[in-house]
Amino acid sequence: MANKEIIKKELLNIKRDGMKDLVEYMETSGFFTSPGSTKFHGNYEGGLLDHCVNLFNLFKVLCNKYNLNVDRDTMLICAFGHDLCKAGAYINNGHSIVWNNAHPKGHAKLSLEILKKYIELTPEEEGIIKYHMGMYGTTDFNFRGEYTLQELSNYWNTNKLSKLFYFCDDVVAQFKDIKK
């Protein structure tokens, strides 16, 4: 598991009103110890944090490689905020990781709702987080989708960074965040 104290320090270095309260929420909600899913990426205790660290690292490498000049605060907020909705969403029942029925449903919209309770997001950060699930978040692919394929396409055509973030999220989920 990634070192949560290092991550907390990185997040607390972001100079935005409410950041301290957001990090406190992350602590009390179980963000740093929660699994990332039931059977896919990070499906072990601490898997959510590991997933976010892996995503941040790949996103940072590719942003630097392509000279995208992305603010480090934006990278951190997006990487550690995109799946904030999953804190406490999955629990270990003693046999496997399962959905916590007491947890609210939702994904990107729920993560955005939680984040906005504590900090102000830039329009770029909001779009990156909203569309981070790519096609998997569309109503065309999933009856619980949060946007249409057309909305996703329109956004990605004008906000390439959002598409890169999705790519990084998918790559680390498929190839890096496997059960230990």
Secondary structure by P-SEA (a helix, b strand, c coil): cccaaaaaaaaaaccccaaaaaaaaaaaaccccccccccccccccaaaaaaaaaaaaaaaaaaaaacccccaaaaaaaaacccccccccccccccbbbbccccccccaaaaaaaaaacccccaaaaaaaaacccccccccccccccccaaaaaaaaaccaaaaaaaaaaaaaaccccccc
